[in-house]
Amino acid sequence: MTTNARTDLSIPQLRSELAGEVIGPDDPDYDDARRTFMPLYDDRRPAVIIRPADAREVGYVVSLARESGLELAVRSGGHSGAGHSVSHGGIVLDLSLMKGLEIDPGKRVAWAEAGLTAGEVTNATAAHGLAVGFGDTGSVGIGGLTTGGGVGYLVRKHGLTIDDLLAAEIVLADGRVLQVDDQRHADLFWAIRGGGGNFGVVTRFKFRLHPMDTVTGGMLVLPATAETIAGFMAAAGAAPDELSTIANVMTAPPMPFIPEEHHGEVVILAMLVHAGPAEDGEQAIAPFRALATPLADMVRPMPYPEIYPPDDPEYRPVASARNMFVDTIGHAEAELILERLRASTAMMAAAQLRILGGAMARVPVDATAFAHRKSKIMVNLAAIYGSPDEAPVHEEWVTEFAAALRQSDTGAYVNFVGDEGEQAVRAAYPGETWDRLGAIKRRYDPGNLFRLNQNIPPGPES
Ligand SMILES: Cc1cc2nc3c(=O)[nH]c(=O)nc-3n(C[C@H](O)[C@H](O)[C@H](O)COP(=O)(O)OP(=O)(O)OC[C@H]3O[C@@H](n4cnc5c(N)ncnc54)[C@H](O)[C@@H]3O)c2cc1C
């Protein structure tokens, strides 16, 4: 257990000892600094927010948390849906000053510091015609995304983000800095590929990069009927590995490229990326265009980084969401999705469907702590609404929707699990994965210092 030996946090003293930034409750930028992507957690007031300059200072902050007994929040991009990027009363270790990036185009590898976002790394590697796959949003931090797994636009072609992770530098609960890979501390390297922030603070990731130039990609909006939804899923499953798709079945937002008469109707707003020659891309996308007359078709050859258009910094949704995996979305499931979305009273309701498989499924299930290699389709259900006061009604809607759609796959992807309790964390780490992670946690963080996360407590002593 941690002790309460050092509760006298002195902001001036911290400032004198650290080259990074130290922000306390009396500072003018405190409110901005404690803010995360999720407005649901805006009422949390940390004792201090520290932005370390380097791995040594990360070790300093980790030791400060250990010695003070204060709760530690580790933040990379601040997109945790579960509220793990900000502590109430504790310390926020914010990595956002650590944006060093060393690209070796010859060896096709990059060392990326954990304060970088998916978009920042993608833009920088694109200058060399190279890429590593992240998720669907540029502002997500590589820290949370990578340690949870990383499912994005290259998942079928190159696998999860962790499938391109070659090594990492990590600060442990006792303040030590380790270099980990397949040879060095292989148990820890296994655990941080899916096990989240439970084992330490990763300060640098070494990624394998793939040649990536122009892709055929963008948004395709189709009318949503049971036929088009089931047809989309069938086409996505039959597509070559080069094509990864994300189908958002959702109420059409009032966007200028969607004809006004369709605003508020349920549509399929799909994002497609074909990472291969343009002619093959056209061919791979043809079956989707043939499902119905598109309401908008912006799929075209484009430089890979354009998959991440600039994010609106003011967009901070209040949401109730559930993640799950399913085996099939056929006609009956599509009917159910349409019925439930139309019944929602939220500002916007969505069922996001991602066909998996391809390279991700060719990695053995026990090769990393991400244990859902054989899952067929990832589903995110979400209601987005105006104020946290409305949460109960939308929580009920999303819980019932998930129960109705559930099939035989009982897993969940940790990076989309909210603040849902132990059962949801167990769903992310089924069977032996849980036991193995618990044993590694006991070895590297026996006091559970890293506990503000989808927590894996230290397993029993063996
Ligand atoms: C709009 C949006 C879109 C998303 N799209 C995708 C997607 O397409 N694919 C996908 O896979 N996920 C996606 N996610 C989920 C996302 O991967 C997780 O929310 C992730 O945890 C966010 O990482 P972050 O660094 O921004 O968050 P943070 O809140 O900063 O971190 C979340 C948690 O990750 C851990 N962590 C962060 N940095 C480190 C580190 N350096 N070392 C150790 N642990 C660390 C900590 O436990 C921390 O509490 C999306 C989330 C949002 C909000």
The ligand as an SDF file (V2000), in Angstrom:
LIG
                    3D

 53 58  0  0  0  0  0  0  0  0999 V2000
  -13.5170   10.5640  -30.4270 C   0  0  0  0  0  0  0  0  0  0  0  0
  -12.8230    9.2690  -30.1000 C   0  0  0  0  0  0  0  0  0  0  0  0
  -12.5050    8.4000  -31.1300 C   0  0  0  0  0  0  0  0  0  0  0  0
  -11.8600    7.2030  -30.8530 C   0  0  0  0  0  0  0  0  0  0  0  0
  -11.5460    6.3530  -31.8820 N   0  0  0  0  0  0  0  0  0  0  0  0
  -10.8410    5.2360  -31.6370 C   0  0  0  0  0  0  0  0  0  0  0  0
  -10.4870    4.3540  -32.6860 C   0  0  0  0  0  0  0  0  0  0  0  0
  -10.8260    4.5680  -33.8420 O   0  0  0  0  0  0  0  0  0  0  0  0
   -9.7640    3.2520  -32.3810 N   0  0  0  0  0  0  0  0  0  0  0  0
   -9.3830    2.9680  -31.1160 C   0  0  0  0  0  0  0  0  0  0  0  0
   -8.7030    1.9620  -30.9350 O   0  0  0  0  0  0  0  0  0  0  0  0
   -9.7470    3.7530  -30.0890 N   0  0  0  0  0  0  0  0  0  0  0  0
  -10.4710    4.8700  -30.3230 C   0  0  0  0  0  0  0  0  0  0  0  0
  -10.8620    5.6640  -29.2920 N   0  0  0  0  0  0  0  0  0  0  0  0
  -10.6060    5.2260  -27.9140 C   0  0  0  0  0  0  0  0  0  0  0  0
   -9.2420    5.6860  -27.4700 C   0  0  0  0  0  0  0  0  0  0  0  0
   -8.2650    4.8210  -27.9910 O   0  0  0  0  0  0  0  0  0  0  0  0
   -9.1710    5.6380  -25.9320 C   0  0  0  0  0  0  0  0  0  0  0  0
  -10.1070    6.5270  -25.3920 O   0  0  0  0  0  0  0  0  0  0  0  0
   -7.7610    5.9870  -25.4610 C   0  0  0  0  0  0  0  0  0  0  0  0
   -7.6010    5.5820  -24.1250 O   0  0  0  0  0  0  0  0  0  0  0  0
   -7.5080    7.4680  -25.5840 C   0  0  0  0  0  0  0  0  0  0  0  0
   -6.1590    7.7160  -25.4600 O   0  0  0  0  0  0  0  0  0  0  0  0
   -5.6740    9.1450  -24.9600 P   0  0  0  0  0  0  0  0  0  0  0  0
   -4.2280    9.0350  -24.7560 O   0  0  0  0  0  0  0  0  0  0  0  0
   -6.2200   10.2020  -25.8330 O   0  0  0  0  0  0  0  0  0  0  0  0
   -6.4750    9.2280  -23.5880 O   0  0  0  0  0  0  0  0  0  0  0  0
   -6.0220    9.5710  -22.0980 P   0  0  0  0  0  0  0  0  0  0  0  0
   -7.2950    9.9000  -21.4290 O   0  0  0  0  0  0  0  0  0  0  0  0
   -4.9350   10.5370  -22.0830 O   0  0  0  0  0  0  0  0  0  0  0  0
   -5.5070    8.1870  -21.5780 O   0  0  0  0  0  0  0  0  0  0  0  0
   -6.4080    7.1460  -21.3180 C   0  0  0  0  0  0  0  0  0  0  0  0
   -5.7470    6.1250  -20.4250 C   0  0  0  0  0  0  0  0  0  0  0  0
   -4.7300    5.4720  -21.1480 O   0  0  0  0  0  0  0  0  0  0  0  0
   -3.6240    5.2160  -20.3020 C   0  0  0  0  0  0  0  0  0  0  0  0
   -2.4630    5.9250  -20.8400 N   0  0  0  0  0  0  0  0  0  0  0  0
   -2.4510    7.0710  -21.5660 C   0  0  0  0  0  0  0  0  0  0  0  0
   -1.1990    7.3770  -21.8910 N   0  0  0  0  0  0  0  0  0  0  0  0
   -0.4090    6.4380  -21.3530 C   0  0  0  0  0  0  0  0  0  0  0  0
    0.9800    6.1970  -21.3410 C   0  0  0  0  0  0  0  0  0  0  0  0
    1.8100    7.0160  -21.9760 N   0  0  0  0  0  0  0  0  0  0  0  0
    1.4470    5.1210  -20.6940 N   0  0  0  0  0  0  0  0  0  0  0  0
    0.6180    4.2740  -20.0420 C   0  0  0  0  0  0  0  0  0  0  0  0
   -0.7170    4.4410  -20.0330 N   0  0  0  0  0  0  0  0  0  0  0  0
   -1.2200    5.5070  -20.6840 C   0  0  0  0  0  0  0  0  0  0  0  0
   -3.9800    5.6950  -18.9200 C   0  0  0  0  0  0  0  0  0  0  0  0
   -4.5200    4.6380  -18.1740 O   0  0  0  0  0  0  0  0  0  0  0  0
   -5.0580    6.7040  -19.2010 C   0  0  0  0  0  0  0  0  0  0  0  0
   -5.9340    6.8470  -18.1440 O   0  0  0  0  0  0  0  0  0  0  0  0
  -11.5340    6.8610  -29.5280 C   0  0  0  0  0  0  0  0  0  0  0  0
  -11.8860    7.7320  -28.4810 C   0  0  0  0  0  0  0  0  0  0  0  0
  -12.5210    8.9190  -28.7620 C   0  0  0  0  0  0  0  0  0  0  0  0
  -12.9040    9.8230  -27.6440 C   0  0  0  0  0  0  0  0  0  0  0  0
  1  2  1  0
  2  3  1  0
  2 52  2  0
  3  4  2  0
  4  5  1  0
  4 50  1  0
  5  6  2  0
  6  7  1  0
  6 13  1  0
  7  8  2  0
  7  9  1  0
  9 10  1  0
 10 11  2  0
 10 12  1  0
 12 13  2  0
 13 14  1  0
 14 15  1  0
 14 50  1  0
 15 16  1  0
 16 17  1  0
 16 18  1  0
 18 19  1  0
 18 20  1  0
 20 21  1  0
 20 22  1  0
 22 23  1  0
 23 24  1  0
 24 25  2  0
 24 26  1  0
 24 27  1  0
 27 28  1  0
 28 29  2  0
 28 30  1  0
 28 31  1  0
 31 32  1  0
 32 33  1  0
 33 34  1  0
 33 48  1  0
 34 35  1  0
 35 36  1  0
 35 46  1  0
 36 37  1  0
 36 45  1  0
 37 38  2  0
 38 39  1  0
 39 40  1  0
 39 45  2  0
 40 41  1  0
 40 42  2  0
 42 43  1  0
 43 44  2  0
 44 45  1  0
 46 47  1  0
 46 48  1  0
 48 49  1  0
 50 51  2  0
 51 52  1  0
 52 53  1  0
M  END
$$$$
